[in-house]
Amino acid sequence: MKQENAILSIITINYNDCVGLKKTVESVSAQTNQSFEYIIIDGGSTDASASYLKENQSSFAYSCSEIDKGIYDAQNKGIAKSTGKYLLFLNAGDTLNTNQVVDEFIKHATKSDKGIVYGNSMIISPSGAEKLLTPPAKLDLNFWYRNTLNHQAVFIKKNLFDVYGLYNMNFKICADFEFFLKLFVKESASFEYLPLTICNYFEGGFSANPANYDKMLAEKEAVLKKHLSYKEYAQIRRAYVRSLPFRKQVLAGIYKTPVVNELFRKIYPLISRSAKK
């Protein structure tokens, strides 16, 4: 795994999830093609993670356990330590879908030079149910209104972080979404779909927590308005709303109008209780 100047660097971040970290490391270690470097950034965990990294430090190109400022600070540290041409972020607990993922990607990377290579994800619920997430082979601006690429299924050229900057830590949930959108607006031709299932993504992380849903939507709205013109934003929102069933179109209109939205939030519980009687 100590492959300096490799085609690929795999970066895993972790905080107090030693069980998940071991699962991820085992998945990476099982790859048939080991021509990559592996970097692990631990956020100063208080469980067994730090001792596990110390015991196995010879297996990694770089590892550390120190307090950080959150998910994207840890990933930015990983970027700074990496030497690979492409980077893949595989968080603790997530795994590569098969033992041939790295080999398949490296074969592809020798024939293509795109900045963003994205593939499929196997989404696994807490109950163990599996669902294959397949993004469009061709992305357009409409895609980004309520969608994004699964971070763990995207190979990113490292030099793009030199051009467009590291992850913006002002966003606690959607910094990767901002990076992707910013790049898409500037050079959409950099994106390429690879018909390969890259990762097994286990739901239950920070962004998947229902309690963070409103915050995630608010951050996405802020990102969209930051990087799109008013006309572009209005067009993709209109297209999204028109794609919804009528009831959801009405709710979307309510959500978009602050005064009506506030009133609706107050009376909706009353309406719901009355309907149940």
N, C-alpha and C positions, 0 to 999 in steps of 0.2 A: 504493500500500500504506500510505500515511500517512493512514489514515482514523480520526481521533480520535473517540471515542464511537460507534464503529461497532457494528453488531449482533454482529459476530464479530471475535475476535482469534485468530490462528493463532500458536502458540508452538512453535518448533523448538529443541531442545537438541542440542548437538554436543560431541564430544571426539575429536580426532585422526581425523576421518573427512571430510576435505575433499571427496573424491569423492562420498560419500553426501550431504553437505550441498548440494553443487551440484545433485545430482539432485532433492533435495527442493525447493530454491528454484525450480528450473526448473518443477517440477510446480505449485507455488503460483502462480508468475508466469503460467502458461498458463491460469489460470481465466478464464472468460468474464466473470464478475462479480468485479470488483476492489474491491467495497465492504466491505473488511475491513482491519484493520491486521496487519502481520506483524512478529513479534518473534523475534529469534534470540539465544540465550544459549549462548555457547561457554565451555567450562570451562578456558580457558587452554591451548588446544591448542599442540603443538609442531610440527605439520605446517603446511601452507599455509592452514589455516582462518582464522587471524587476519588474514592479509594479504588473503584473499578478502573477508572481511567489511568490512575497511577500504576496499577498492577499490569496494565496492558498497553502502556504508552509506546512500547516498541512496535506495536501494530499500526500506529497512526503516523501520518506525516507530521501532524501537529495536534496537540490537545491541550486544553487548559480548563481550570475550574476557578472562576473568579466572578465576583458580583458584577452584573451589567445593568443596563437600563431597560431591558426588555427584549422581546423577540427580535426586533429588527436591529438593535444594537449588537446582539449576538451574531446575527447573520452578517452584518457589516464587518465584524471582527474576522469572521470566516473568510469573507471576500479578500480582506487585506492580507491574510496569511496564505491564500491559495496561489498556485502557479499554473493551474490548468487553463487551457484555451477556453473550455466550457465549464460551467458550474452547474451542479444539481443540488438542490436543497432538500434533504430527506430528514425530516424532524424525528426526534426520538419517539418510538412507538410505531412509526410507519416503516414499510418494507418495500423492497423491489419485487415486482410481480413474479418474475422468474429468475433463474440463475444466469440467464443469457441476456438480460437487459443491457448491461454495459457493453457486451460484445456486439450486440445488434446496433447500439448507438454509435460505437466507434467505427464500425463498418460504414454506417451512414455518413458520419462526419468526415470520412476520407473522400467522399464523393460530393458533399455539399458544404457550403460555407455560409449558411444563413446565420443571422444573429440570434434568433429564437427558434428552437426546435421543440415543438410540443406534441404530446401524445395523449393516450387514454389513461384513465385512473379507475381502479376498482375501489369503489366506496363501500366500506364495511361499517355497518351500524353497530351500536353497543350490543344488540341482540345476536349479531353474527350474520345478519342478512346482507347479501352482496348485490351491488348495482354497478354496472359498467357506465362510467361517465365518458362519453365520446364527444369532444368538441368539434365544431365545424372544420372541415378541411380548408375552407376559405373564410376568413374573418372579414366582417365589415364593421362599420361604426355602430350599427344597431346592436351588435353582439354585446358591446360593453355596457349597455345601460343597466341590465340586471344580471350580467354574467361576468365571469372572469376565467382565466386559465388556472387550473389547479397547480399551485406553486411546485408541488412535489413531482409533477409530470412535465416540467419545463427545463430544458437545457439552455442556459443563457451564456452567450459569449462574454467572457470577463471584461473585455475592452469596452463593452457598452456601459459598464459602471464608470469607466474613466470619462466617457463622453457625456453621459446623462446624470452622473452622480450616484451616490449610494442610496440605500433605502431611506426615505424621509421619515425620521423618527417622530415627527409631529403627528403622524398617523399611527395609531396603536394596533389597528386591525388590517388596514387596507394599503399599507405601504407598497406591497408587491403589486397590487392592483394599479396603484398610481404609476409605478415604474413601467408596467406593461402598456398602460394607456398612453403615457407620455411618449414611449417609443413608437407605438402604433401610429400616433398622430404625426410623428416626424418621419417615420419610414416604415410604412405598413408592409412593404415588400420584404422586410427582414424576417417575417414570420413564416414558418414552414411546418406543416402537419406531418408527423411521422406516425403511420398506422401501426402503433405498437403500444401495448398496455405497459406503462412504465412502473407504476407504483400501486401498492395497496394502502389506501388512505383510511385510517381508522377515525371515524367521527367521534367527537367528544373533546376536541381541542378548544382553544380560546375562541376562535372565530366561529366554530360550530355550536357554541353554547347559545341556546335560545335567548338567554338573558342579555346577550351582547348584540342581538339582531338589530335593534333600533339604532344602536351606536354604529354598527357596520353600515346601515343604510345612510345614516347621516354623513359618515366619512366618504362613502361612495359618491353621494351628491356633491360634496365639497370637491372631490377629485375631478368629477365630470365638469363642474363649473369652472374649475381652475384651468383645465387643459383644452376645453372646447369653447368655440364661440357661442354666443347666445343663440344664433340660428341653428348651429349644429346640435346643441343641447335640446332645443325645442323640437327639432325634427326627430331625434331618436326617442325622446320621451313620448311624442305623439304616436310614433310607430309602435312603441311598446304598449301603450294604453289601448290602442286599437286592436291589438292582438289578444286582449283579455276578454273573458266573458263579460256580459253587460254589468252584472252586479259588481264585479271587481273594477270595472271602468268607473262606476259611481264612487266606489271607495277610494280609488286613486285620485279622483277629483277632490274628494273631501280631504284627503291627506295633503294635497298640494295647497289648500287654502287654509292658512294658519288659524283664522278666527273660527271657521266652520269645523276644522279638525279638533280644536280645543273643546268646542261645544259638543261634538260627537263623542269625544272621549268621556265626557261627563254623563251624557244621557244613555250611551250604549249599554252600560251595566244595568241601568233601570229597565231598558227595553228588553234585555235578555232575561232578566228575572221575571218580568211580566209575561213573556212568551212561554216560560216554563210552567206557569201556574195553570 
